[in-house]
Amino acid sequence: MTNSVEILGSFQDKRAETPASEATLTLDCADMLQHWRRVSLSSDFLARYYTFYFPYREKAKGRISRETAENSISFVLNELIENTAKYSNTAETAVRVRVLLLEGAILLEVSNSVSQALADEFLASMREVLSGNSEELYISRLESNLQKAKSDSGLGFLTLINDYKIGLGFRFEKTGREVCRVTVQADMSCEEA
């Protein structure tokens, strides 16, 4: 990363509309690693809270149902929070989680601090994820993982793209000499597919 800020994918720095609801949660990655269950508890709590903005299945006309919203939000947030907990490797251990309810979408945002070296690796990996055929890349990385027992392949992000139709955006910001704040946004449509 050569600039102090680098944007990748469909990251929305400024929003045209005011959110109908916004929740922010700050977690400690060391605490989550020690008590791993807190990752899913945090994801489930936020998902459950936001499901009440969605209609039950019988009344969901053109929008995703309450049940679908809860499962999707929980899965996506869990994936994002897990990654920040696993890969935070600096003295700054705060993980920030934001959920914004917009007119036609929910924007899920998670950020953490990582070393510059890890940020550069992640940036290169996400460039590949966003520029290639996500389904072919998923199969290729899955096969590679089976052969090498590799865990940092980007399969989670590929699952979000392929199975949940999530638009991903990334913001890499240098905050120190060898430290970078990475923010991942997942844009989830509220409209029925």
C-alpha positions as CSV (number, residue, x, y, z in Angstrom):
1,M,0.0,0.0,0.0
2,T,1.6,3.2,-1.1
3,N,-1.1,5.9,-0.2
4,S,-2.2,6.7,3.3
5,V,-5.8,5.6,2.3
6,E,-6.7,3.1,-0.3
7,I,-10.3,2.1,-1.3
8,L,-11.1,-1.2,-2.9
9,G,-14.5,-2.6,-4.2
10,S,-17.8,-0.8,-3.5
11,F,-16.8,1.0,-0.3
12,Q,-19.1,3.9,0.6
13,D,-17.3,6.6,2.5
14,K,-20.1,9.1,2.3
15,R,-23.8,8.0,2.1
16,A,-26.4,9.9,0.2
17,E,-29.1,9.0,2.7
18,T,-29.5,9.2,6.4
19,P,-29.8,5.7,7.9
20,A,-33.2,4.7,9.4
21,S,-31.2,3.1,12.2
22,E,-27.5,2.8,13.1
23,A,-25.9,0.7,15.8
24,T,-22.2,0.7,16.8
25,L,-20.5,-1.8,18.9
26,T,-16.8,-1.8,20.0
27,L,-15.3,-5.1,21.0
28,D,-11.9,-6.2,22.1
29,C,-10.3,-8.8,19.8
30,A,-8.2,-10.3,22.7
31,D,-11.4,-10.8,24.7
32,M,-13.1,-12.4,21.7
33,L,-10.2,-14.8,21.1
34,Q,-10.3,-15.8,24.8
35,H,-14.1,-16.3,24.7
36,W,-14.8,-17.2,21.1
37,R,-18.6,-17.6,21.7
38,R,-18.8,-13.8,22.1
39,V,-18.3,-13.5,18.3
40,S,-21.5,-15.3,17.5
41,L,-23.3,-13.7,20.4
42,S,-22.5,-10.2,19.1
43,S,-23.5,-11.2,15.6
44,D,-26.7,-12.9,16.7
45,F,-27.7,-9.9,18.9
46,L,-27.3,-7.3,16.2
47,A,-29.1,-9.6,13.6
48,R,-32.0,-10.2,16.0
49,Y,-32.3,-6.5,16.7
50,Y,-32.5,-5.6,13.0
51,T,-34.9,-8.4,12.0
52,F,-37.8,-6.4,13.5
53,Y,-37.5,-4.0,10.6
54,F,-38.5,-6.8,8.2
55,P,-41.9,-8.4,7.7
56,Y,-42.8,-12.0,8.4
57,R,-42.5,-14.3,5.5
58,E,-46.3,-14.2,4.7
59,K,-46.2,-10.4,4.4
60,A,-42.8,-10.0,2.7
61,K,-43.6,-8.7,-0.8
62,G,-40.5,-7.7,-2.6
63,R,-38.4,-7.5,0.6
64,I,-36.5,-10.2,2.4
65,S,-38.4,-11.8,5.2
66,R,-37.6,-11.5,8.9
67,E,-36.3,-15.0,9.0
68,T,-34.0,-14.5,6.0
69,A,-32.8,-11.2,7.4
70,E,-31.9,-12.7,10.7
71,N,-30.0,-15.6,9.3
72,S,-28.2,-13.5,6.7
73,I,-27.2,-10.6,8.9
74,S,-25.9,-13.0,11.6
75,F,-23.9,-15.1,9.1
76,V,-22.3,-12.1,7.4
77,L,-21.5,-10.3,10.7
78,N,-20.1,-13.5,12.2
79,E,-17.7,-13.9,9.3
80,L,-16.6,-10.3,9.4
81,I,-16.1,-10.2,13.2
82,E,-14.3,-13.5,13.2
83,N,-11.8,-12.2,10.7
84,T,-11.1,-9.1,12.7
85,A,-10.6,-11.1,15.9
86,K,-8.3,-13.6,14.2
87,Y,-6.2,-11.1,12.3
88,S,-5.8,-8.1,14.7
89,N,-2.1,-8.1,15.4
90,T,-1.3,-4.7,16.8
91,A,-1.4,-3.0,20.2
92,E,-4.7,-1.4,19.1
93,T,-7.2,-4.3,19.9
94,A,-10.5,-2.5,19.3
95,V,-12.8,-4.0,16.8
96,R,-15.5,-1.6,15.7
97,V,-18.8,-2.9,14.3
98,R,-21.4,-0.7,12.6
99,V,-24.8,-1.7,11.2
100,L,-26.7,0.9,9.1
101,L,-30.3,0.3,8.0
102,L,-30.8,2.1,4.7
103,E,-33.9,2.3,2.4
104,G,-33.0,-0.8,0.3
105,A,-30.0,-2.2,2.0
106,I,-28.2,-3.0,5.3
107,L,-24.6,-1.9,5.4
108,L,-22.5,-4.0,7.8
109,E,-19.1,-2.5,8.6
110,V,-16.3,-4.0,10.7
111,S,-12.8,-2.4,11.3
112,N,-9.6,-3.3,13.1
113,S,-5.9,-2.5,13.2
114,V,-3.3,-4.8,11.6
115,S,0.4,-4.6,10.8
116,Q,1.3,-3.0,7.5
117,A,2.6,-6.3,6.2
118,L,-0.7,-8.1,6.9
119,A,-2.7,-5.2,5.4
120,D,-0.6,-5.5,2.2
121,E,-1.2,-9.3,2.0
122,F,-5.0,-8.8,2.6
123,L,-5.2,-6.0,0.0
124,A,-3.6,-8.2,-2.6
125,S,-5.9,-11.1,-1.7
126,M,-9.0,-9.0,-1.9
127,R,-7.9,-7.5,-5.2
128,E,-7.9,-11.0,-6.6
129,V,-11.3,-11.9,-5.0
130,L,-13.0,-8.8,-6.4
131,S,-11.4,-8.9,-9.9
132,G,-11.9,-12.6,-10.8
133,N,-14.8,-14.9,-11.3
134,S,-15.8,-15.5,-7.7
135,E,-17.3,-19.0,-8.3
136,E,-14.2,-20.3,-10.1
137,L,-11.9,-18.7,-7.5
138,Y,-13.9,-20.3,-4.7
139,I,-13.4,-23.8,-6.2
140,S,-9.8,-23.1,-6.9
141,R,-9.1,-21.9,-3.3
142,L,-11.1,-24.7,-1.8
143,E,-9.0,-27.2,-3.6
144,S,-5.8,-25.4,-2.6
145,N,-6.9,-25.3,1.0
146,L,-7.4,-29.1,1.0
147,Q,-3.9,-29.7,-0.3
148,K,-2.1,-27.1,1.9
149,A,-4.3,-27.0,5.0
150,K,-4.4,-23.2,4.6
151,S,-6.9,-21.1,6.5
152,D,-6.4,-17.5,5.2
153,S,-7.7,-18.1,1.7
154,G,-10.5,-15.6,1.4
155,L,-13.2,-18.4,1.2
156,G,-15.4,-16.5,3.7
157,F,-15.5,-13.5,1.5
158,L,-16.1,-15.6,-1.6
159,T,-19.0,-17.3,0.3
160,L,-20.5,-13.8,1.0
161,I,-20.3,-12.9,-2.6
162,N,-21.5,-16.1,-4.1
163,D,-24.1,-17.3,-1.6
164,Y,-25.3,-14.1,-0.1
165,K,-24.9,-11.7,-3.0
166,I,-23.0,-9.2,-0.8
167,G,-21.3,-6.2,-2.3
168,L,-17.9,-5.9,-0.6
169,G,-15.8,-2.7,-0.1
170,F,-12.5,-2.2,1.7
171,R,-10.8,0.8,3.2
172,F,-7.1,0.6,4.1
173,E,-5.8,3.6,6.1
174,K,-2.3,4.0,7.5
175,T,-2.6,5.1,11.1
176,G,1.0,4.7,12.1
177,R,4.4,3.8,10.7
178,E,3.7,0.1,10.4
179,V,0.0,0.0,11.3
180,C,-3.1,0.1,9.1
181,R,-6.8,0.4,10.0
182,V,-8.8,-2.0,7.8
183,T,-12.5,-1.4,7.4
184,V,-14.6,-4.0,5.6
185,Q,-18.1,-3.1,4.4
186,A,-20.7,-5.6,3.4
187,D,-23.7,-4.2,1.4
188,M,-26.7,-6.5,1.8
189,S,-29.8,-5.9,-0.2
190,C,-33.1,-5.8,1.6
191,E,-34.9,-6.6,-1.6
192,E,-36.0,-10.1,-2.4
193,A,-33.8,-11.8,-5.1
